[in-house]
Amino acid sequence: MEKFGKSQSFKRSEDVRFLTGHGRYVDDIAPEGALHAFILRSPVAHAAITELDVSDAREMPGVHMVATVDDLIAAGMDISMDGTVIKNRDGSKAADPLRPILAKERVRHVGEPVALIVADSMIEAKDAAEAIVFDFEELPVHMALEAGGEAIHPEAPENRAFDFGLGNEAETDEAFASAAKVVSLEVGDNRVIVNAMEPRGAYAEWDGEKLHVAFNGQGVWGFKAELAQAFGLPVEQIRVTNPDVGGGFGMKAPGYPEYFAIAHAAKELGKPVRWMSDRTEAMLSDHAGRDLVTLAELAFDEDNRILGYRNHTRCNLGAYNSNFGQAIQTALYAKVLTGTYDIKAAYMRVEGFYTNTTQVDAYRGAGRPEAIYTLERIMDRAARELGIDPSELRRINFVQEFPYKTVTGENYDVGDFSRVLAHAEADADIEGYPARKAATEAQGKLRGLGLCYYIESILGDPAEDVKVEFTEDGGATIYVGTQSNGQGHETVFAKFLSDHTGIPVEKIGFVQGDSDLIPRGGGTGGSRSVTTQATVTLTAVRDMIAGFSEFLAGEMGVDPDEVRFDDEQFRADGSNLHPTMLEAAAMARAKGRDDLLSWSARTAIEARSYPNGAHFCEVEIDPETGVTQVVKYTVVDDFGNLINPMLAEGQVHGGVVQGLGQALTEHTVYDEDGQLLTATFMDYAMPRAKDAPWIGFDVEPVPSTGNPMGMKGCGEAGTVGSMAAVSNAVQDALWERGIRQADMPFTPHRVWQMLNDVAIAAE
């Protein structure tokens, strides 16, 4: 326990094993002697399968199985992979075509799984893949975010998956009709490949009674239900585990075809089977992020107040519906459609299209970064066209009274956006910016300043489970329903329990990611983990205190209501007993009170929280080379009350760099035939240390009313705010050169090309 109270920075205990090579990742812990799986993937983006002959491959040395979709069907598997399906504007259901575990009759993107090969070694599995006869008749490829082309699925004529709408359309049209000024801007949000530090992997084993699949995901319970459906097994015969996970970011949340395929192999062969993606394989098959274009329009009155907002998005789903795919740019985008602004009339329309590319799904922020990026880009453009300071335009339009219900139905409980913005302006030294700009120009470079004021809504299951067990060795173990992907849950949840019970943190064990040990849970995603897990932990702690107080009252010879607990010891006036929580548990064990040694609880938060904050970014651009460098970055966030300030700051740093990477270096490129041209790190540029400056971070908390800690989630906030801050800074720098349309990514060649095109046009 810390001497000076709770909510203090505390170093991560798990870092010791991670940094010394003692992490237990899925490829480290596969069973000894497990067979190796390899996936034969489609080399083309769209084709009808004319022949798939695996007979020779099955005779290759070391091969135990070669399976196609027909083999899965023959084994009685349900081969369909479910994805979110929304409703269209007219109330009809959006397209819901089959996404098979292995390709059935057609392939629809490069990298689509076609066959599974299982062998004693990976080399033998790859050799066998070479013996497969895979012939096909290529079909026209559709890559555009528009209707038309050869139908990828019969269920989606012209490749339109859905046409979604939300808001008050008639009122919005009326607002635009009465506006003194209308500002419009089309913004592109480029596709990115997630590239988690640890690629996807899994192993499966079947003991004749129970199927166990371990994969590096973001939770085990959803996939457990999917496996039960696929194999027609009772959920009691399924165990799913997540070991240590090296980054997820939404991409690792769902089940993938490879996991189902190796589970089939393990069940049929009666031997454990392992699979691990290599980096190019991951780039071809992992769900991608973003990939949308939006036309945004704002209507203003004479006093620069927003009257209405229209938003028309065209988004890429890839070749199939994925886990959350149809929901990302619709329901999740809508969560923060109007941002922090008091906009009474707003309407969003979203058209989703299938293309012959890998599926697009959740990526850090899932819909909220896309919505805020669009809104904050057009707010920046509006400030220019209205001739007003960007910060002042935001202040004029900020929501002032809380609680506030948005057009799309969100209930912002609290906020003080102007105070947060003022804090950020001071930390960013906005008054000193003209001098910094002059110094940059003296070096022959361009300098730009960009602002983004973001808000996000935490997502996911509002309820969570916890169990705390007192162990025979004099410690305790906490079982949680969330899943760390590197965020530091092991430290955060053990320390939180320690703070509220006095149990030394080093005596607290930690268990996550095992569906046999934890009956249910919400996993990680949507910035939900600490809010929901800490809330239910408080419930368990209250139950523990009440239970031990009643027990100790008998030992102390007092009434139960006379026993009090001060986070360190139980006490009662007139009694010399003052046991700690661990001592109370030992006393209960000695008395045979096993009912006091295990405590479980399930609690839902009362409401979602809405993290928000201001990002200021300054960039320098060398006009001779197009090289863009972020030279100053400042963030002030309202995260409510912080549980571990140091880890919150780390989350912000990581999130900012992910947004910065998309803005400056990362760009997924397909050619017209659907071939991925950026399938290695030679061609796909991840941000490096030199691409990011020191990130100034501070907080201006307004405690949330939606949970007992008053906290707001922080995991995705950095990315939600950084994309627009960087882009607005680049646009600011390029504006004086006459460039009016600057879209991510701002790679040196793209920036140089923009500058060169303007210079040629001026000649």
N, C-alpha and C positions, 0 to 999 in steps of 0.2 A: 504494500500500500504506500502511496506517495504522501509525504508529510503534509503538503500544502494543498491537498484536495484533488478534485477530479479534473478532467479535460486538460490533461497535460501531454506534451509531446513525449513519446516513449518509443525507443528503438525497437525495430522488428526483430523478434527472436528467431524467426525462420530464416533470416538472411544468413545466419552462420552456416547452415547446411547448404543453402543455395550457392553461396560464394565459395564453398570448399568442395563442391562437387558431390554433395551427399543428398541432393534432391532425389525424390522418388517419382520420376516421370514415367509415363506409360511404357516407353520403350526400354526403360531400365528394369521394369518389374515383370515383364512378360514371363510366363512359366518356362522353366528350363525344358528344352526339347520341343518348344512350340514350333509348328510348321510355319513356313513363310508364305504370305499371300502377295500376289502381284495382280494388278488390274490392267487388262488390255483396254485401251481407250480409243475413242474414235479419232482418226487423224483429220477428219473433214467436219465442216460445220453443219451440213445438211445433206442427208442421203437416205435412200431406201436400201435396206440390207437385202442383197440378192443371194448371198451365201455366207454361212457361218459354220464352218466345219472344224470341229475341235478333236476329231478322232485321232489324228497323228499326235497332237499335243498330249493327249492322255497316255500315250505310250512312251513318252520321253522319260529319261532317267530321273528318278527322284520325285516324280509327279504323283500326287495322291488324289487330286481332283482338278477337273476343268469344268466350270459351270457356266451355263448361259441362262437367260431368262426362262427358257423352256424347262430347264432343270429345276429352277426355283418353283415354277408353277407345278411341275410334276410332284414335287415334294410337299405340295399343299400350302405353300406360302402365299400370303397376300402381298403382291409385288408393288402395290401402290404406295407412294410416299405422299403423305398429306401435307397440304400447305393452306395458309389462310385464304379464305374466299370471301370477298366483300359483296355488297349490293351496289348496283348501278344507280344512277340518278333517278331512273324510272322505276326503281324498286325491284327490278329483275336481278337474278343472281349473276355474278361475274363468271367468266369462263373458268372451268375446272377440269382441264384435261388430265389424263393419266400421266404421272411421272413415275416410270418404272424403276425398280432398283437396278436392273441391267437393261440395256437398250432392247426395245421390242419393235421389230419391223423397220424402224427408222432410227437414225441418230440425228440429234438436233443441235449439238454444239461440239466443238473440238474439245476433247477431253472427257466426253460422256462415257461412263463405264459400259463396256460391251461384254466382257467375260472375266471370270475370276479363275486364276490359276493358283493352286496350292501345292507347294513342293517342300522337300527337305531343306532347301536353301534358296535364297533369293536369286542366285545365279541360275539355278536349275529352273526356277519359275519363269524367269525372263527368257531363258532359252526355249522353254515350251511355248511361250507366247509367240515366238517367232514361227512356230510350226502351225499356228492357227491360220486357216484359210478364211480371210475376211474380205469378201467382195461386196461392192455397193455401187449404186447408180446415183451419182451426185444430183442434187436438186438445187433450184435457185435459192440463194441466201438472202435473208432479210436482216438488215442491220439498222434501218432508220427508225427514229422515234416518230413514226407516222403510220397511218393506215395504208395498206397496200401490199403487193408482193405475194409470192407463193405462201399459202397458209401453212404455218408451222404445225398448227393443230386444227382439225376440222371444227372443233368447238369454238374457235376464235376466227371467224371470217375477217380477212384483211389484217389479221394479226392483232386486232384490238382485244385486249383482255378485259378491260372494264372502262366505264365512263362514270366517274364518281363525282358527287357534288355535296357540299355542306355549307350552311350559312343562310342568310336571308337575302336571296337573290333580288327580289323586287325592291326591297328597301335600299340595297346597294346600288342598283341602277338609278333609283331616284336621287340618291346622294351624289352620284356622278353628274346627273343632269343639272343639279343645282350648284355645282362646284365653281369656285372662282378660278381654280387652277387644277389641272390634272397632270400628273407626272407618271410616265411609264418607262419600264426598263425590262429587257429580256436578259436573264442571267443563266449561264450554264454552270452546272455543278458536276464536274468531271468524275468519271468512274475511277475508283481506287481498288487496289488489291490489298487485303488486310495484312498479310505477311506477319502473323504473330511470330514471336521469337521461336516457339516450338511448333513445328508443323503438326497437322492432324495425325492421330494414330490411335490404334485400338488393338486389343486382343480379346478372344472369346474362348470359352471352355464350357463343355457339357459333361456332367458326371452321370448322365442317365436319368437324372431326376430334375436337375436345375441347370438353367442356362445363365452363365455369368459373362457379361460384357463389360470390360474396363475401357473407357475412352477418355481422352483429354478434353472434356466438355465443360459446360457451365451449369450443370445440375443433372441429377440422375432420374428424377421421377417421371418427367415427360417422356423420355426415351424408353423407360421401363414399360410404360403403357403402349408405346409404339411397337416395341418388340413383342409384347403379348398379343397385339393385334396381328402382327405379321406372321407369327408362328402358331396362332390359335392356342396359346398356352394360358393357363391361369396366371395372374400376376404373381401369385405365390411361388411360381416356378421360375421366376425371373429375378436375377440380381444384377444391378448396374452399379458400377463404382467409377468415381473420378479420383485419380491420385493427384499429385502436384501437377499444376497446369501452367505452361509458359505462355500466357497471354490468350485472351479469347475475343474480346471486343465485339461480342454479338455473333461473330462468324462461327464460333464453336458451340453455339447454343443448341442447334438442332441435331437430330440424327442424320447421317449421310449414307448414301448407298453402300459404301465400303463396309460400314459397321454391320449392316444387315447381311451382307454377302459373307463376311467371315463368320458371323454367327451361324449362318446356314452350314458353312463348311465344318465348323467345330461340332455341330449337332450331328451331321451326317457321318463324319469320320470318327467321332468319339475321341478326338485329340485336340489340344489347344492350337489355335491359329492366331498369328500375329500379322499386323499390317502397319506400315509407317510410310507416310508420304515423304517424297523428296520435294525440294523447293519448287522446281518447275511443275511437278505434278500438282502441288498445292496451288500455284498460280493458275493452272488450267481448270481446277476443280472446286476450289474453295468458293463459297458465296462471296461475291464482290460487294462493294458499297457505292452509294450515291447514284450517279448516272441519270441525270434529269435536266430538263430545260424548262424554265418558268417565265412566263410573261406576267409581270406584276404591275399593278396600277394603283396609284393613290390619288384620292380626291381631297382637296383642301379648300377651306373657306378663306375669307379675306384676312383672317388673323392667324393663318398658318396652322389651323387645327384640322386634324384629319376627319373628314366626313365619311369616307368609305374606302374600302380596300378590296380589290379584285385580284385573284391569283389563279392563273391557268397553267397547270403543270403537265408536261408530257414526260413520263418516266419509263425506264427500261426494266422489265422483269427478268430478262434473260430468256432462256428457252422454255422454262417451266415455272409454275408456281413453286416458291420455296416456303420455308417455315413461316416467316412473317411477311414475305414479299409483298403481297397486295396491300398489307396494312401500313407499310412504312411511310409511303408518301400520301396516305389518305388519313386514316384514323390517328396515326402517331404524329404526322405533320400538323394535323388540326389542333393538337394539344396546345401548341404555342403559335397558332396562325397569326394572331394580332400582337404577339410579343408583350411588351410592357406598356402598350399604348391604349388609351381609352378610345376604342374604335367601336362604334355602335352598329355600323352596317358593314358587313364583310361577307364575301362569298368566294369559296374555292372550288375549282373544277380540276379534276385530275383524270387524265387519260393514261392508261397503262398499256404497254405494247410488248408482245413477245418478239424477241430477236434471236438469232442463232449465235448466242453467246452464253457464257456461264451465268447461272442465276444471280440475281441481285437481292440482297437481304439486309439484315441489320448490321450496321457498323457504328461504332461508338457514338451514341446519341440517338440513332434510329429514328429519323424523321424530324426530330427537333433541330439538329444542326442544319438540315436542309431548309426548314421553314425560317429559322432565324437568319440564315445566310441570305435568303431572298429578301426578307423584310429589311434587314439592315443595309443591304446594298441599295435598295430603292430609297431608304431614308437618307442615305448619303447623297444620292443623286438629287432627291428633292431639296435638300439643303442648298445645293449648288444652284438649282433652277429658281428657288425662291429667294436666293441671296441672303441666307441666314446661316449663322454658325451651327454646325452639326449638333453640338451639345445643346444649344438653345432650342433647336427644333424638337429635340427629344424631350427636353424639360416641359415645353409647352404641351406636349401630347401624353406625358406620363399619366398612368392611372394614379389618382391621388387618394381615393377613398376605398377602404377595405372593410369587409370582404368585397371582392369584385367578381362578377360572373361575366365571362367572355361570351362572345357571339357563338363560339363552338361548345359552350357548356362547361368550361373549366371554372373552378372557384378558387381564385387567388385569395388566400386567407390574410396574408400580411405583406407589407413591403414598404420600403422608403427609397425609391429609385433615385430621387434627386440627391439624397444624402450620400448614397453609394457613389453616384457619378461625381459629386464634388470631391469626395475622398480620392477617387481615381485621378481626377484632374490635378490635384495637389501632388500625389505621388508621382505622376507622370511628368510633372513640371511643364505643364502646357504653356505657361507664361514664358518659359525659356526656349520654346520651340523655334521662334523666328531666328534667334541667334544660332541655334544648331543648324537650321536650314541654310543660313548664310554661309556658315563654315563649310558645309557640304558643297554648295554651289561654287565656292572659291576653289574647290578641288576638281571642278568640272563635272560633278555628279548631280543627280537629281535626288531630292529628298521628299518623302511624303508622310503624312500623318493620317492614321485611320482609327476610327472609333467603332466599336460594336457594343451595344447594350443588349444583353441576352436575358432570356428567362427559359427555364426548362421545367418539365413536370416529371417527377419520378414515376416509374412505371412498374409493372409486374404485380404479382400477387400481393395484396396488402396484408395478408396473414402470414405468420411464420411459426415454426415449432422450435422448441428447445428441450433438452434434457440435461440435468446436472446430476451426476452420480458421485457419491463419496466412496473413495476406493480404500481397500484394506491397508494400503501403504501410507495412509494418512494424508492423501491428497484428494483431488476432485477432477472430474473430467466433464467437459462441456461438449454436447453433441448439437450441431447446428444444421439448419436446413438450407443455408446459403452455400456457395461454393467459391473459394478463392481461385482466381486466375492470376494471382501475383499481387493482389491489392494489399495484402497484409492481414487477412482475416484472423489468422492464428494468433497474432499479437493483439489485435483490436478486441476480439471477443473475450479472450482470456483476461486481458487487462480490465475490460469493462466489468466482468464478473468479479475480479479482484477488488476493484474500486468500491463495489457495492456490498461485498461480503467480508472483506478483510482477509480473504484467503490469499496467501502470497502467490504472485503470478507464476513463479517458478514451480509451484505445486499444482498447477492447473494443466491437465491434459486437454487435447483438442481433437475432435473427430468430426469429419465432414465427408460428404460424397460417398455414402454407402447406403443403398436402399434397404439392406437387411438390418442395419443398425439404427437407421433413422426412417421412420415410417412415411414421412412426407416432408416436402420443403419446396421453396420457390426458386432455389438456385440463385445465380447472380445475373444481373442485367437490369437496365433501367435505373441505375443509381439507387437501388432499393435496399441493398444488403444490410448496411449498418443500421439504417432507420428501423427496418422491420425486426432484425435479429436482436437489437438492443432493447426494443420495446417488449418483446416476449421474454427476454432475459429478466427484465425488471419484474414482470409478472411472476416468474419462477422464484425470484429472490424474495418477493413479498410473501409468497406461499411458504418458502423455507423459513423465513423469520417467524411467521405465525405458527408453523408446526413445531419448530424448535422451542419457541417461547412457551407453548403449552406444555411440552415435555419438561423443560427446565423449571417451570413453575412448581412442578411436583418435587423436583430435586432441591429447589430453593425454599420450599415451604411458603410460597406466596401465590396470589391469584395470577392467572395468565396475563391479565391486563396490566399488571405491575412490572412485567418483564419488558425491558426496552433493549434495542440494539442500535449501536452507534457506528456501524460499519466496521467495527473492530472487535467488539465484545458484547455479550449479553450481560445485562446488569439488572439488579433489583435492589431497592433500598432495604437495608436490614440483612442482606445476604452477603457472605464473603465469597460466594461463587461468582466468577466473571469470565466464563469460558469464551474462547473464540468460536467461530463457526466450525472450524475443523475439530476443536476440542468437544464441542457439542455433538458433532457427528460421531466421534469416538465414544462418547458416553452413551449415545443411543445404540451404537453397535454392541457395546458391552451389556446393555440391558435387553438385547434381542429385539430392538425396535428397528427392524429392517425397513419398515414403511417410511422411516425418516431419512433413508440413505439414497433415495432416487426421487427426483422431482422433474415432472414434465409439465409443459404448458404450451398452449397455442393461443396467440393473440393477434388481432388485426389492428393496424394503425387506424385512427379515427378518420384521417383524410390524407391526401397526398400533400407533399410539400413542393415548393416552387423556388429552387435555387435561382439566383439572378446575380448579375454583376456587370461591370464595365471593363472592357479591354481596350487599351490604347497601344497602337503599334506604330513604330517609325521604321521606314525602310530607306535604304540608299540604292540607287540604280546607276550603274555605269552605262551611259548611252552608247559608248563605243562597242561594248560587248554584250549588253543586255543583262549582265549579271545583277541580280537583285539580292540584297543582304538585309535581313532584319537586324537593326542596330540597337533598338531599344524596345522593350516590351513590358507593359505594366498591367497588372490585374488587381482589381479589388472586387471581392465576392461577398455576397450575403448568403452564407451557408447556415444561418441561424447559429445555434450553439455547437461548437466543435467537440468531437470526442477525442481525437488525436490530431492536433493542429499540424504536426510535422507530416503525417501521412496524407492529410488533406492537401497540403501544399504539394506533395509529391504527385498526387493524382492530377492536380491542376497543371503542373509542369508537363507531365506525360501527355495530357489531353491537348494542351497548347501545341506541343511539338507535332502531334498527329494532324492537327488542323493546318499547321504551318507546312508540314510535308505535303499535304494535298495541294496547298496553295502554291508552293514554290518548286517542288521536285517531282512529285508522283504523278504519273499519267499512264493510264491503261490504253493501249492502242491495238485495235484490230484492223486488219486490212479488209477490202471489200469482199473477200471470200470467207471471212470469219476466222482467219488465222490470227492467233494472238502473237503480236510482234514484240511484246514486252514480257517475255516468259522467263527471264533470268535477271539477276541483279546487275548484269552488264547493260541491260536495257531499261530496267525499272529502277528509278532512283529513289531509294529510301532516304529520309533526312538523316544527316550526320551531325555530330557535335558542332562542327563549324557552321552549320546552317542555323543554329539557334543561339540567341544571346542569353545572358543571364536574365531570368524572368522575375521581375519584381512582383511580389505577392503580399496582399494584406486582406483583411476582412472587415466588414462593417455589418455586424450581425443584427438581424431582426428575427427573434426566435419564432419558429413555426408554432402554430396552434394545433397541428395535426398529429403530434406525437408527444409523449411525456418528456422527452429530452429537449424539445424545441429545436431539433436539428433539421437540416435540409440536405439531401443527397448531394454528393460532390463528384462522383466518378466520371461523369461525362461532360461536366460543365466547361472544362478547358477547351474541348473540341467545339462545343456549341458556340462559344464566343470567338474563337481564334480565326476561323475561316474568313469571316467578314471583316474582322479588324485588319488582317494582313491584306486582303483584297482591296479594301477601301484605302489603305495606305499606298498601295501600288497605283491605284487609279488616281489618287491625289498627286502623286509624283509625275504621272504621265499626262495629266490634264493640261498642264501648261505647255506641253508639246502638241496639243490639239487632239489627243487620243481620247475619244468619248466612250469607247466600249472596250473594257479590259476584263477578260474572263480567265479564271484559273485553267491550267497551272501557269504560273509566271516563270517558265523556264527561260534560260538565257536566250535561246533561239527565238522563242515566241515573243519575248519582250523586244529583242533586237528587230525582229520582223515588223512589229507594230510601229516602232520608231522609224524604221526605214521606209515603210509604206507611207507614213504621214509626210516624211521628208520629200519623197518622190512626188507625192500629190501636190505639194506646195511649190514645186519647181515650175 
